[in-house]
Amino acid sequence: MPEPPGSCSPKIFVKKTPRRALTPQNPMSDADILEHALARYERPLVSYARAITGDLESARDAVQETFLRLSRQNLAVLEPRLAPWLFFVCRNCALDHCRKIAKFPSAADPDADCPDSAPSPAEAASSREDAARVRALVEQLPARQRELVSLKFDAGLSYREISEATRLSVSNVGVQLHNAIQTLRTLWNRENAETLP
């Protein structure tokens, strides 16, 4: 819309710069890689670490240490395999934290930092109930299978990324995940059969 004659208002053009595409000619800066990693992986890493430590604050500490270690790396070299690296380091940080806690136990209540959620409709409640049942069934799996299930379904990693994070072969990851899912299906069906009248 043209301005009226005699108007002296300056025209301000704000050019939004889109996120740069990662190419050899246009690599991401370290700050961009860190920002992307934090936005994409913080929540899955906290969930993964919490499954290892059993405590939200311990999980957050492990994830914080993971990102501190990431900041000390050559991010341009690390970027193509960022997810497996993050989960591998996070796993080690969480296990280190568990070892420290075992040496120096505290009286902290692990449920104190888990606020109750507000009531929701019946369908959402049923969905949460099913999710809780599945989590309880996952806890019955062997530790390695629990870890793989968490990396696959909580963190959304590919078999290749899980392989790099856990130092297992891709085929071993596939076999163990298949066995875990079969076990979960059997446990789920058995539990549902027991609840029927």
C-alpha positions as CSV (number, residue, x, y, z in Angstrom):
1,M,0.0,0.0,0.0
2,P,1.6,3.3,-1.1
3,E,2.3,5.9,1.6
4,P,0.6,9.3,1.4
5,P,2.7,12.1,-0.1
6,G,4.8,13.9,2.4
7,S,5.1,10.9,4.7
8,C,8.5,10.6,6.3
9,S,8.2,7.3,8.0
10,P,11.3,5.1,7.4
11,K,10.8,1.8,5.8
12,I,12.3,-1.0,7.8
13,F,12.9,-4.3,6.1
14,V,13.5,-7.3,8.3
15,K,15.0,-10.1,6.5
16,K,14.5,-13.4,8.2
17,T,17.4,-15.7,7.7
18,P,16.3,-19.3,7.3
19,R,18.2,-22.0,9.1
20,R,21.2,-22.7,6.9
21,A,21.2,-26.0,5.1
22,L,24.1,-28.2,6.1
23,T,26.2,-28.7,3.0
24,P,30.0,-28.9,2.4
25,Q,29.8,-25.3,1.1
26,N,27.6,-24.1,4.0
27,P,28.5,-26.0,7.2
28,M,26.7,-25.3,10.4
29,S,28.7,-23.4,13.1
30,D,29.5,-25.0,16.4
31,A,26.8,-22.9,18.0
32,D,24.2,-24.0,15.4
33,I,25.1,-27.7,16.0
34,L,24.9,-27.2,19.8
35,E,21.5,-25.4,19.5
36,H,20.2,-28.2,17.2
37,A,21.4,-30.9,19.5
38,L,19.9,-29.3,22.6
39,A,16.5,-28.7,20.8
40,R,16.4,-32.2,19.3
41,Y,17.9,-34.4,21.9
42,E,17.5,-32.9,25.4
43,R,14.1,-34.5,26.2
44,P,15.0,-37.9,24.8
45,L,18.3,-37.9,26.6
46,V,16.6,-37.0,29.9
47,S,14.1,-39.8,29.4
48,Y,16.9,-42.2,28.6
49,A,19.0,-41.2,31.5
50,R,16.1,-41.3,33.9
51,A,15.5,-44.9,32.8
52,I,19.0,-45.7,33.9
53,T,19.2,-43.6,37.1
54,G,15.6,-43.9,38.2
55,D,15.7,-40.2,39.2
56,L,14.8,-37.1,37.3
57,E,17.4,-34.8,38.9
58,S,20.1,-37.4,38.4
59,A,19.0,-37.8,34.8
60,R,19.2,-34.0,34.2
61,D,22.7,-33.9,35.7
62,A,23.8,-36.7,33.4
63,V,22.4,-34.8,30.4
64,Q,24.0,-31.6,31.5
65,E,27.3,-33.3,31.7
66,T,26.7,-34.9,28.2
67,F,26.2,-31.4,26.7
68,L,29.2,-30.1,28.5
69,R,31.3,-32.8,27.0
70,L,29.7,-32.1,23.6
71,S,30.8,-28.5,23.8
72,R,34.4,-29.6,24.1
73,Q,34.3,-31.8,21.0
74,N,35.1,-30.9,17.3
75,L,31.4,-30.5,16.4
76,A,31.9,-30.3,12.7
77,V,33.5,-33.8,12.7
78,L,31.1,-35.2,15.2
79,E,27.9,-33.8,13.6
80,P,27.2,-36.7,11.2
81,R,27.1,-39.2,14.1
82,L,25.8,-36.8,16.7
83,A,22.8,-38.9,18.1
84,P,24.8,-42.1,18.8
85,W,27.5,-40.1,20.4
86,L,25.1,-38.2,22.6
87,F,23.3,-41.4,23.8
88,F,26.6,-43.2,24.4
89,V,28.0,-40.4,26.5
90,C,24.7,-39.8,28.3
91,R,24.6,-43.6,29.2
92,N,28.1,-43.4,30.6
93,C,27.3,-40.2,32.6
94,A,24.2,-41.8,34.0
95,L,26.0,-44.9,35.0
96,D,28.8,-42.8,36.6
97,H,26.1,-41.0,38.5
98,C,24.6,-44.3,39.7
99,R,28.0,-45.4,40.9
100,K,28.4,-42.2,42.8
101,I,25.0,-42.5,44.4
102,A,25.7,-46.1,45.4
103,K,28.9,-44.9,47.2
104,F,27.1,-42.0,48.9
105,P,23.4,-42.7,49.2
106,S,21.1,-39.9,50.2
107,A,17.7,-39.7,51.7
108,A,16.2,-38.0,48.6
109,D,12.7,-39.1,47.6
110,P,12.8,-40.0,43.9
111,D,9.0,-39.4,43.6
112,A,9.2,-35.9,45.0
113,D,10.0,-34.2,41.7
114,C,7.2,-35.9,39.7
115,P,4.2,-33.6,40.0
116,D,0.8,-35.2,39.6
117,S,-0.9,-34.4,36.3
118,A,-4.3,-32.8,36.1
119,P,-7.3,-35.0,35.6
120,S,-8.2,-35.7,32.0
121,P,-11.0,-37.3,30.0
122,A,-11.5,-41.1,30.2
123,E,-9.8,-41.8,26.9
124,A,-6.6,-40.0,27.9
125,A,-6.7,-41.8,31.3
126,S,-7.0,-45.1,29.6
127,S,-4.1,-44.2,27.3
128,R,-1.9,-43.3,30.3
129,E,-2.9,-46.4,32.0
130,D,-1.9,-48.5,29.1
131,A,1.4,-46.6,28.8
132,A,2.1,-47.3,32.5
133,R,1.3,-51.0,32.0
134,V,3.7,-51.1,29.1
135,R,6.4,-49.3,31.1
136,A,5.9,-51.8,33.9
137,L,6.3,-54.7,31.4
138,V,9.4,-53.1,29.9
139,E,10.9,-53.1,33.5
140,Q,10.6,-56.9,33.5
141,L,12.9,-57.2,30.5
142,P,16.6,-57.8,30.9
143,A,18.7,-54.6,31.3
144,R,20.2,-54.7,27.8
145,Q,16.8,-55.1,26.2
146,R,15.3,-52.3,28.4
147,E,18.1,-50.0,27.2
148,L,17.5,-50.9,23.5
149,V,13.8,-50.4,23.8
150,S,14.4,-47.0,25.4
151,L,16.8,-46.0,22.6
152,K,14.5,-47.1,19.9
153,F,11.1,-45.9,21.1
154,D,11.8,-43.1,23.6
155,A,14.8,-41.6,21.8
156,G,13.7,-42.5,18.2
157,L,17.2,-43.8,17.2
158,S,17.7,-46.0,14.2
159,Y,19.2,-49.4,14.5
160,R,22.5,-48.1,13.2
161,E,22.5,-45.2,15.7
162,I,21.7,-47.6,18.5
163,S,24.5,-49.9,17.3
164,E,27.0,-47.0,17.5
165,A,25.7,-45.8,20.9
166,T,25.9,-49.3,22.5
167,R,28.8,-50.8,20.6
168,L,26.6,-53.7,19.5
169,S,26.3,-54.9,15.9
170,V,23.3,-53.7,13.9
171,S,22.1,-57.2,13.5
172,N,22.4,-57.9,17.3
173,V,20.4,-54.7,18.0
174,G,17.7,-56.0,15.6
175,V,17.6,-59.4,17.1
176,Q,17.5,-58.2,20.7
177,L,14.8,-55.6,19.9
178,H,12.7,-58.3,18.2
179,N,13.1,-60.6,21.2
180,A,12.2,-57.7,23.5
181,I,9.0,-56.9,21.5
182,Q,8.0,-60.6,21.4
183,T,8.5,-60.8,25.2
184,L,6.4,-57.7,25.7
185,R,3.7,-59.0,23.5
186,T,3.6,-62.3,25.4
187,L,3.5,-60.5,28.8
188,W,0.8,-58.1,27.6
189,N,-1.4,-60.9,26.3
190,R,-0.9,-62.9,29.5
191,E,-1.7,-59.9,31.7
192,N,-4.9,-59.1,29.6
193,A,-6.0,-62.8,29.8
194,E,-5.6,-62.7,33.6
195,T,-7.8,-59.6,33.9
196,L,-10.7,-61.0,31.9
197,P,-13.5,-62.6,34.0
